[in-house]
Amino acid sequence: MKKLMWLLPVVALVISCGGEDDADSYFPVAVGNTWTYDMMVTIMTPGDTLENTGTTTTEITRLTTLDNDVEAYEQVMAMMWDDSTMIPNSVDTTFIQVTDDHILIYDDLADTDPDTAAVLPIEAGNTWTVYADVSDTMTAEVIEQTDVTVPAGTFADSWLIRYTSLGQTQENYLGRNVGIVKYDMWIAEQNADIEFIKELTGYDVE
């Protein structure tokens, strides 16, 4: 896997398909759309528990063309931690291709091996392979619709999508007319368990 672990809360923002619960309902996309999140990471080791909090801002900055002539949306995600000595602040730029059937993530303009963030349409029980390489495979499943409450409000009938790979589980909650409203990630390592949570605090979408 490339950067998908951190991108999944953002990537679903650009899904586009038809139907009553179409992609524009759950993943509005337009240049200038922005989302802000509170985030917290908890690192649990046999002898200690460490926590850090911060904020994330994600923006769709432009529609551009990759080196392989694929049209894609550029998204920029800035992560600012309260304790940047524990986890460095970062700014990550990736590119999202929207097709009739898939959402694909490219690490950079020259990337030719994208991850599959979503398969369309979104329906409970749908499964797919996000990526597969010699060391690991990530799969995804649409679990259910559920109500989610975060600082930005309560979002009814949000879609829960679960992503799993070796030692890692991620869950996205997708709110109608908003996009990602909550993201949970759990990582089991040899000497530590890690939980990472992001919750929507505000958004400006068309």
C-alpha positions in Angstrom: 0.0 0.0 0.0 1.2 3.5 -0.7 -0.5 6.3 1.2 -4.0 4.9 1.5 -3.9 4.6 5.2 -4.1 8.3 5.6 -6.1 9.1 2.5 -9.2 7.1 2.9 -11.0 9.8 5.0 -10.6 12.1 2.1 -10.7 10.0 -1.0 -14.4 9.1 -0.8 -15.3 12.7 -1.2 -15.1 12.4 -4.9 -17.3 9.4 -5.8 -19.8 10.0 -8.5 -22.6 7.8 -9.7 -26.4 7.7 -10.3 -29.4 6.6 -8.3 -31.4 7.9 -5.3 -28.4 7.7 -3.0 -25.9 8.8 -5.7 -22.3 9.8 -5.2 -23.1 13.5 -5.3 -25.3 12.8 -2.2 -22.6 11.2 -0.1 -19.4 12.5 -1.7 -19.8 16.1 -3.1 -16.9 17.1 -5.3 -15.9 20.6 -6.6 -12.8 22.6 -6.7 -12.7 24.6 -3.5 -14.6 22.2 -1.3 -13.0 21.9 2.1 -13.4 19.7 5.2 -11.9 20.1 8.7 -11.5 17.4 11.3 -10.4 16.9 14.9 -8.0 14.0 15.1 -6.5 11.9 18.0 -4.0 9.1 18.0 -3.5 6.7 20.9 -0.4 4.5 21.1 -0.7 1.7 23.7 2.5 -0.2 24.6 2.9 -2.7 27.5 4.4 0.0 29.7 2.7 3.2 28.6 -0.1 4.9 26.7 0.6 8.0 24.6 -1.9 10.4 23.1 -1.7 13.3 20.7 -4.4 15.5 19.2 -4.6 17.9 16.3 -6.6 19.1 13.3 -6.8 18.1 9.7 -7.9 20.3 6.7 -8.6 18.8 3.3 -9.3 20.8 0.2 -9.9 19.9 -3.5 -7.6 22.4 -5.1 -7.9 21.8 -8.8 -8.8 19.5 -11.7 -5.6 18.5 -13.5 -4.2 15.8 -15.9 -1.8 13.1 -14.8 1.3 12.2 -16.8 -0.7 9.3 -18.4 -3.4 11.8 -19.6 -5.9 10.7 -16.9 -8.0 13.6 -15.6 -7.9 13.7 -11.8 -8.7 15.9 -8.9 -5.9 17.2 -6.8 -6.5 17.0 -3.0 -4.3 18.5 -0.3 -4.5 17.3 3.2 -2.7 19.2 6.0 -2.3 17.5 9.4 -1.3 19.8 12.3 -0.5 18.1 15.6 -0.6 19.7 19.1 2.6 17.9 19.9 4.6 18.0 16.6 7.7 16.5 18.4 5.7 13.3 18.8 4.3 13.2 15.3 5.5 15.7 12.7 3.1 18.0 11.0 2.6 17.1 7.3 1.0 18.2 4.0 0.1 15.5 1.6 -1.0 15.9 -2.0 -2.7 13.1 -4.0 -4.8 12.7 -7.1 -8.2 11.1 -7.5 -9.6 9.7 -10.7 -13.4 9.4 -10.9 -14.9 6.8 -13.3 -18.3 5.3 -13.7 -17.3 2.2 -11.7 -14.3 3.1 -9.5 -12.5 5.7 -7.5 -8.8 5.4 -7.9 -6.0 7.1 -5.8 -2.7 8.2 -7.4 0.2 9.1 -5.2 1.6 11.7 -7.7 1.3 12.8 -11.3 3.6 10.0 -12.5 1.9 7.2 -10.6 0.6 4.4 -12.9 -0.5 1.9 -10.2 -3.4 3.4 -8.3 -5.2 2.0 -5.3 -9.0 1.3 -5.7 -10.6 3.3 -2.9 -14.2 2.5 -3.9 -16.3 0.5 -6.3 -19.6 2.0 -7.5 -22.5 2.0 -6.8 -22.3 1.8 -3.0 -24.4 -1.0 -1.7 -24.4 -3.0 1.5 -22.3 -6.2 1.1 -20.2 -4.9 -1.8 -16.5 -6.0 -1.6 -13.4 -5.3 -3.6 -9.6 -5.4 -3.5 -8.0 -2.0 -2.7 -4.5 -3.2 -3.5 -2.5 -6.4 -3.6 1.3 -6.8 -3.6 3.8 -9.4 -2.5 3.7 -8.4 1.2 0.0 -7.5 1.8 -3.5 -7.2 0.4 -6.2 -4.7 1.5 -9.8 -5.4 1.0 -12.9 -3.3 1.5 -16.6 -4.0 2.3 -19.7 -1.8 2.5 -21.1 -2.8 5.9 -24.3 -0.8 6.6 -26.1 2.5 6.9 -26.1 4.0 10.4 -26.4 7.3 12.3 -23.2 9.0 13.3 -22.7 12.0 15.7 -19.5 14.1 15.5 -18.7 17.7 16.5 -20.2 18.9 13.2 -23.6 17.3 13.9 -25.5 14.1 13.6 -25.6 12.5 10.2 -28.4 10.0 9.6 -28.0 7.0 7.3 -24.3 7.3 6.9 -22.6 4.5 5.0 -20.0 2.5 6.9 -17.1 1.1 4.7 -14.5 -1.1 6.4 -11.0 -1.6 5.0 -8.8 -4.4 6.3 -5.2 -5.5 5.7 -2.4 -7.2 7.6 -2.7 -5.9 11.2 -4.8 -3.0 10.2 -8.5 -2.0 10.1 -10.0 1.3 8.9 -13.6 2.4 8.9 -15.1 5.4 7.0 -18.5 6.9 7.8 -19.9 8.8 4.9 -22.6 11.4 5.5 -25.3 12.4 3.0 -24.4 15.7 1.2 -21.1 15.9 3.2 -18.7 13.1 2.6 -16.5 11.6 5.3 -17.8 12.5 8.7 -15.8 10.0 10.8 -12.8 7.8 10.3 -11.3 5.2 12.7 -8.1 3.2 12.2 -6.6 0.4 14.3 -3.1 -0.9 13.9 -1.7 -4.0 15.7 2.1 -4.0 15.8 4.5 -6.2 17.6 5.0 -3.9 20.6 2.1 -1.5 20.3 -1.5 -1.0 19.4 -2.4 2.2 17.7 -5.8 3.9 17.3 -6.3 6.9 15.0 -9.6 8.8 14.9 -10.8 11.8 12.8 -14.2 13.5 13.3 -15.7 16.2 11.2 -15.8 19.7 12.8 -16.8 21.8 9.7 -17.2 21.7 6.0 -17.8 24.0 3.0 -19.0 22.0 0.0 -21.0 22.8 -3.2 
